[in-house]
Amino acid sequence: MNMAADVLFSELNARDNNKIGLITLNAEKALNALNQSMIDLLLQQFSDWRDNDDVVAVFMQGSGEKAFCAGGDVRALRQAVIDGKPEVPGHFFATEYRVDYMIHTYPKPVICWGNGIVMGGGIGLMAGADFRIVTDTSMLAMPEISIGLYPDVAGSWILSHLPARLGLFMALTGCRLNAADAIYVGLANRFIDHAFCDNVLESLQQADWSASEAHAVVYSVLQKYREKSAGWLPYSKVREHRDLIAGLMDQPSLADVMSAIDSLETDDDWLLAARKTALHGSPLSAAIGYRQLQRARHMSLKEALQSELALSVNTVLKGDFCEGVRSRLVDKDKNPQWKFNAVDQVDEQLLNDLFSSPWPENPLHDL
């Protein structure tokens, strides 16, 4: 195992010469944000383990206590654009989406330990896993509107299928979800206290993989720790405010949705934070996310990722992305100069351009 790498791979010995593939995102200082080399390594390793009969399951985790994965390395993408390398975002997103698609369609059980911060690209990795575990410190969000992007990594496909337009609310507000919220909306399906992580791995190694199908083996192992953790599940704000959110989002246009958010009167800190993010985010990103969520509802996962690839590249090169990353992560002045001041001022022609493919053939045509 190469300890200097940004992502570590090992094979844990299990019974009867079986192995558990262990992935540890290892960029702790960057909250395990994904860079190009990490994504390249993930794609190769998932491919290798898929074709290795000894590997019965794959377990993903992040190093450190703070995050599973806080998203993609957007600073590097911005720098590539500034340096006149417009091909870099396309390569990054295409590889990242291939990894996400592979996890969604993987023939072996994939377990994701979503401890701490799970945002953007982290949700992209987690969403396709069969067993999506959240812990006592999990915090999930799709806050791309704050950096001039939109929920990608199949986010448009995932969020468009959530009930009560919760997905649109997540896209526009970047609202933070705890473990209970994540399970309620379906982004996670297991709550296990983080203290049990090592025990879970040991139990997977000791399990009898010949006794039943691999997914059933993982299910029974996780069920034990899920039951032990049941009393610690936090309170869900999304469940509490579901009807209010549905009402806010049920408007005839995006401008009306934003107006409803703006007019929201509440003393609930969670809702106030969501409202603030929506009102300070990129109006162009709001328009992109709104349209893409409507489109993705009727797409396959493959079609959604193909459309997101074109949209993400165009948004990084021509949208508010560079300015958003500058204001939030580089200069940190939190005073972005967005292209438009409100969603009803967004130029329709620019929006249409962002949705048109820059290639004769989509680089993900062979998914």
C-alpha positions as CSV (number, residue, x, y, z in Angstrom):
1,M,0.0,0.0,0.0
2,N,1.5,3.4,-1.0
3,M,1.0,5.7,1.9
4,A,1.7,8.8,-0.1
5,A,-1.1,8.3,-2.5
6,D,-4.3,10.4,-2.4
7,V,-6.3,7.2,-2.5
8,L,-5.3,3.9,-0.9
9,F,-6.3,0.4,-2.0
10,S,-5.9,-2.8,-0.1
11,E,-7.5,-6.2,-0.1
12,L,-8.6,-7.5,3.3
13,N,-8.5,-11.3,3.7
14,A,-11.9,-12.9,4.3
15,R,-12.8,-16.5,4.8
16,D,-12.2,-19.2,2.1
17,N,-9.6,-17.1,0.3
18,N,-12.2,-14.3,-0.4
19,K,-11.2,-10.7,-0.2
20,I,-12.8,-7.4,0.6
21,G,-11.6,-4.5,-1.6
22,L,-10.9,-1.5,0.7
23,I,-10.8,2.0,-0.8
24,T,-9.6,4.9,1.5
25,L,-9.8,8.4,0.0
26,N,-6.6,9.8,1.5
27,A,-6.5,13.6,1.0
28,E,-7.4,14.4,4.6
29,K,-6.3,18.1,4.5
30,A,-8.5,18.6,1.4
31,L,-11.4,16.8,3.1
32,N,-10.7,14.0,0.6
33,A,-11.8,16.1,-2.4
34,L,-11.3,14.3,-5.6
35,N,-8.5,15.3,-8.0
36,Q,-7.8,13.8,-11.4
37,S,-5.3,11.2,-10.2
38,M,-7.7,9.9,-7.6
39,I,-10.5,9.5,-10.1
40,D,-8.1,7.8,-12.5
41,L,-7.0,5.4,-9.8
42,L,-10.6,4.7,-8.7
43,L,-11.7,3.9,-12.2
44,Q,-8.9,1.4,-12.7
45,Q,-9.3,-0.3,-9.3
46,F,-13.1,-0.7,-9.6
47,S,-12.5,-2.3,-13.0
48,D,-9.8,-4.6,-11.7
49,W,-11.9,-5.8,-8.7
50,R,-15.0,-6.2,-10.9
51,D,-13.0,-8.8,-12.9
52,N,-11.3,-10.5,-9.9
53,D,-13.4,-13.4,-8.6
54,D,-11.6,-13.4,-5.2
55,V,-13.0,-9.9,-4.4
56,V,-16.5,-10.4,-3.0
57,A,-17.3,-6.8,-2.0
58,V,-15.9,-3.2,-2.0
59,F,-15.8,-0.9,1.0
60,M,-15.2,2.9,0.5
61,Q,-14.2,5.3,3.3
62,G,-12.4,8.6,3.8
63,S,-9.3,9.1,5.9
64,G,-9.6,11.2,9.0
65,E,-12.7,12.0,11.1
66,K,-14.0,15.1,9.2
67,A,-15.1,13.8,5.8
68,F,-15.8,10.9,3.5
69,C,-15.4,13.3,0.5
70,A,-16.2,17.0,0.2
71,G,-16.5,17.0,-3.6
72,G,-14.2,17.5,-6.5
73,D,-11.1,19.6,-6.5
74,V,-12.8,22.7,-8.0
75,R,-9.8,25.0,-7.3
76,A,-7.7,22.9,-9.8
77,L,-10.5,23.1,-12.4
78,R,-10.7,26.8,-12.1
79,Q,-6.9,27.1,-12.4
80,A,-6.9,25.0,-15.5
81,V,-9.4,27.3,-17.1
82,I,-7.4,30.4,-16.1
83,D,-4.2,28.7,-17.5
84,G,-5.9,28.3,-20.9
85,K,-6.5,24.5,-20.7
86,P,-10.2,24.1,-21.6
87,E,-9.7,20.4,-22.2
88,V,-9.0,19.7,-18.5
89,P,-12.6,20.0,-17.1
90,G,-13.9,17.7,-19.9
91,H,-11.4,15.0,-19.0
92,F,-12.0,15.4,-15.2
93,F,-15.8,15.2,-15.5
94,A,-15.8,12.4,-18.0
95,T,-13.6,10.2,-15.8
96,E,-15.5,11.1,-12.6
97,Y,-18.9,10.3,-14.2
98,R,-17.5,6.9,-15.4
99,V,-16.6,6.1,-11.9
100,D,-20.0,7.1,-10.6
101,Y,-21.7,5.0,-13.4
102,M,-19.6,2.0,-12.6
103,I,-20.6,2.2,-8.9
104,H,-24.3,2.4,-9.8
105,T,-24.0,-0.6,-12.1
106,Y,-21.4,-2.6,-10.1
107,P,-22.1,-6.4,-10.0
108,K,-20.7,-6.8,-6.5
109,P,-21.9,-5.1,-3.3
110,V,-20.4,-1.7,-2.8
111,I,-20.5,-0.3,0.8
112,C,-19.9,3.4,1.3
113,W,-19.1,4.6,4.8
114,G,-20.4,8.2,4.5
115,N,-18.9,9.6,7.7
116,G,-18.6,13.4,8.2
117,I,-18.9,15.7,5.2
118,V,-20.3,14.2,2.0
119,M,-20.8,16.8,-0.6
120,G,-21.0,17.1,-4.4
121,G,-18.6,14.5,-5.8
122,G,-18.8,12.6,-2.5
123,I,-22.5,12.1,-3.0
124,G,-21.7,11.0,-6.6
125,L,-19.5,8.2,-5.2
126,M,-22.0,7.3,-2.4
127,A,-25.3,7.4,-4.3
128,G,-24.6,4.4,-6.5
129,A,-23.4,2.2,-3.6
130,D,-25.7,-0.6,-2.5
131,F,-25.1,0.1,1.2
132,R,-25.0,3.8,1.9
133,I,-24.1,4.3,5.5
134,V,-24.4,7.5,7.4
135,T,-23.1,8.0,10.9
136,D,-23.5,10.3,13.9
137,T,-21.3,13.0,12.2
138,S,-22.6,12.7,8.6
139,M,-23.5,16.0,6.8
140,L,-24.6,15.7,3.2
141,A,-25.2,18.6,0.8
142,M,-25.2,19.5,-2.9
143,P,-24.1,23.2,-2.4
144,E,-22.9,23.7,-6.0
145,I,-25.1,26.9,-6.4
146,S,-22.6,28.7,-4.1
147,I,-19.7,28.1,-6.6
148,G,-21.6,28.7,-9.8
149,L,-22.1,25.0,-10.7
150,Y,-25.2,22.8,-10.3
151,P,-25.8,19.3,-8.8
152,D,-23.9,17.0,-11.2
153,V,-22.3,13.5,-10.6
154,A,-25.8,12.1,-11.5
155,G,-27.2,14.6,-9.0
156,S,-29.8,15.9,-11.5
157,W,-31.0,12.3,-12.0
158,I,-31.0,11.5,-8.3
159,L,-32.6,14.7,-7.1
160,S,-35.3,14.7,-9.8
161,H,-36.6,11.4,-8.3
162,L,-37.0,12.6,-4.7
163,P,-40.5,13.1,-3.4
164,A,-42.2,16.5,-2.7
165,R,-39.7,18.3,-4.9
166,L,-37.1,17.9,-2.1
167,G,-34.5,17.5,-4.8
168,L,-35.2,21.0,-6.3
169,F,-35.0,22.4,-2.7
170,M,-31.6,20.7,-2.2
171,A,-30.3,22.1,-5.5
172,L,-31.4,25.7,-4.9
173,T,-30.6,25.9,-1.2
174,G,-27.6,23.6,-0.7
175,C,-29.4,22.6,2.5
176,R,-27.4,20.4,4.9
177,L,-28.7,16.9,5.6
178,N,-27.9,15.0,8.8
179,A,-28.0,11.2,8.9
180,A,-31.8,11.1,9.5
181,D,-32.4,13.5,6.7
182,A,-30.2,11.5,4.3
183,I,-32.1,8.3,5.1
184,Y,-35.5,10.1,4.8
185,V,-34.8,11.4,1.3
186,G,-33.1,8.1,0.2
187,L,-29.5,9.3,-0.2
188,A,-28.5,6.9,2.5
189,N,-30.0,3.6,3.7
190,R,-28.2,2.7,6.9
191,F,-27.4,4.5,10.1
192,I,-24.4,3.1,12.0
193,D,-22.5,4.8,14.7
194,H,-19.0,5.7,13.4
195,A,-17.4,3.9,16.4
196,F,-18.4,0.6,14.8
197,C,-16.5,1.1,11.5
198,D,-13.6,-1.2,12.4
199,N,-16.0,-3.8,13.8
200,V,-18.0,-3.8,10.5
201,L,-14.8,-4.4,8.5
202,E,-13.8,-7.2,10.9
203,S,-17.3,-8.8,10.7
204,L,-17.2,-8.7,6.9
205,Q,-13.8,-10.5,6.9
206,Q,-15.2,-13.2,9.3
207,A,-18.5,-13.6,7.4
208,D,-19.3,-16.9,5.6
209,W,-19.4,-15.7,1.9
210,S,-20.2,-19.1,0.7
211,A,-23.4,-19.4,2.7
212,S,-25.5,-17.0,0.6
213,E,-25.3,-14.4,-2.1
214,A,-22.8,-11.5,-1.5
215,H,-25.4,-8.7,-1.0
216,A,-27.2,-10.9,1.6
217,V,-24.0,-11.5,3.5
218,V,-23.3,-7.7,3.7
219,Y,-26.9,-7.1,4.6
220,S,-26.8,-9.4,7.6
221,V,-23.4,-8.0,8.8
222,L,-24.6,-4.4,8.6
223,Q,-28.0,-5.2,10.2
224,K,-26.4,-6.1,13.5
225,Y,-24.6,-2.8,13.8
226,R,-27.6,-0.9,12.5
227,E,-29.7,-2.3,15.3
228,K,-27.0,-1.5,17.9
229,S,-26.9,2.1,16.6
230,A,-30.7,2.7,16.3
231,G,-31.1,4.8,19.4
232,W,-28.6,7.5,18.2
233,L,-30.3,8.5,15.0
234,P,-30.6,12.4,15.1
235,Y,-33.8,14.4,14.4
236,S,-34.8,15.1,10.8
237,K,-35.4,18.7,9.8
238,V,-36.4,17.6,6.3
239,R,-39.1,15.3,7.6
240,E,-40.4,18.1,9.9
241,H,-40.5,20.7,7.0
242,R,-41.5,18.4,4.2
243,D,-44.9,20.0,3.6
244,L,-43.5,23.5,3.8
245,I,-40.7,22.7,1.3
246,A,-43.2,21.1,-1.1
247,G,-45.3,24.2,-1.0
248,L,-42.3,26.5,-1.6
249,M,-41.2,24.5,-4.6
250,D,-44.7,24.1,-6.1
251,Q,-44.7,27.2,-8.2
252,P,-45.3,27.9,-11.9
253,S,-41.8,29.2,-12.6
254,L,-38.3,29.3,-11.1
255,A,-38.7,33.1,-10.5
256,D,-41.8,32.2,-8.4
257,V,-39.9,29.5,-6.5
258,M,-37.2,32.0,-5.6
259,S,-39.7,34.6,-4.6
260,A,-41.4,32.1,-2.3
261,I,-38.0,31.3,-0.7
262,D,-37.3,35.0,-0.4
263,S,-40.7,35.6,1.3
264,L,-40.3,32.7,3.8
265,E,-40.8,33.9,7.3
266,T,-39.3,31.5,9.9
267,D,-37.1,31.5,12.9
268,D,-35.9,28.0,12.1
269,D,-32.0,28.1,11.8
270,W,-31.9,25.3,9.3
271,L,-34.5,26.9,7.0
272,L,-32.8,30.3,7.4
273,A,-29.4,28.8,6.3
274,A,-31.1,27.2,3.3
275,R,-32.8,30.5,2.4
276,K,-29.6,32.5,2.6
277,T,-27.7,30.1,0.4
278,A,-30.4,30.2,-2.3
279,L,-30.6,34.0,-2.3
280,H,-26.8,34.4,-2.4
281,G,-26.1,31.7,-4.9
282,S,-25.6,32.1,-8.6
283,P,-28.9,32.9,-10.4
284,L,-27.5,31.3,-13.5
285,S,-26.8,28.1,-11.6
286,A,-30.3,28.1,-10.2
287,A,-31.6,28.4,-13.8
288,I,-29.3,25.6,-14.9
289,G,-30.3,23.3,-12.0
290,Y,-34.0,24.0,-12.4
291,R,-34.0,23.1,-16.1
292,Q,-31.7,20.1,-15.7
293,L,-33.8,18.6,-13.0
294,Q,-36.9,18.8,-15.2
295,R,-35.0,17.2,-18.1
296,A,-33.3,14.4,-16.0
297,R,-36.6,13.1,-14.6
298,H,-37.3,11.4,-17.9
299,M,-33.7,10.2,-18.6
300,S,-31.9,7.0,-17.9
301,L,-28.9,7.3,-15.6
302,K,-26.6,7.0,-18.7
303,E,-28.5,9.8,-20.5
304,A,-28.4,12.0,-17.4
305,L,-24.6,11.6,-17.0
306,Q,-24.1,12.3,-20.8
307,S,-26.2,15.5,-20.6
308,E,-24.4,16.5,-17.4
309,L,-21.0,16.1,-19.0
310,A,-21.8,18.7,-21.7
311,L,-23.5,21.0,-19.2
312,S,-20.7,20.8,-16.6
313,V,-18.0,21.6,-19.1
314,N,-20.0,24.5,-20.6
315,T,-20.8,25.8,-17.1
316,V,-17.1,25.7,-16.0
317,L,-16.0,27.5,-19.2
318,K,-18.8,29.9,-19.7
319,G,-20.9,30.1,-16.6
320,D,-20.4,31.5,-13.0
321,F,-18.1,28.7,-11.9
322,C,-14.7,30.5,-12.0
323,E,-16.1,33.5,-10.2
324,G,-17.9,31.3,-7.6
325,V,-14.8,29.3,-6.8
326,R,-12.7,32.5,-6.6
327,S,-15.1,34.2,-4.1
328,R,-15.7,31.2,-1.9
329,L,-12.5,29.1,-2.0
330,V,-9.6,31.2,-3.4
331,D,-10.0,34.9,-2.2
332,K,-12.7,33.8,0.3
333,D,-14.3,37.3,0.1
334,K,-17.8,35.6,-0.3
335,N,-18.7,38.5,-2.6
336,P,-19.2,36.9,-6.0
337,Q,-20.0,39.1,-9.0
338,W,-22.5,36.8,-10.7
339,K,-23.3,37.3,-14.4
340,F,-27.0,38.0,-13.5
341,N,-28.6,39.5,-10.5
342,A,-31.8,37.4,-10.5
343,V,-33.1,34.3,-12.1
344,D,-35.6,36.3,-14.3
345,Q,-32.7,38.2,-15.8
346,V,-30.8,35.1,-17.0
347,D,-30.2,35.2,-20.7
348,E,-32.2,32.5,-22.4
349,Q,-29.7,32.2,-25.3
350,L,-26.8,31.7,-22.9
351,L,-28.8,29.1,-21.0
352,N,-29.6,27.2,-24.3
353,D,-25.9,27.4,-25.3
354,L,-24.9,25.8,-22.0
355,F,-27.2,22.9,-22.6
356,S,-25.8,22.2,-26.1
357,S,-23.1,19.6,-26.5
358,P,-19.7,20.9,-27.5
359,W,-18.8,17.6,-29.2
360,P,-20.1,15.8,-32.3
361,E,-20.1,12.6,-30.2
362,N,-20.4,12.6,-26.4
363,P,-17.3,11.3,-24.7
364,L,-19.6,9.1,-22.5
365,H,-21.4,7.6,-25.5
366,D,-20.0,4.1,-24.7
367,L,-21.2,3.9,-21.0
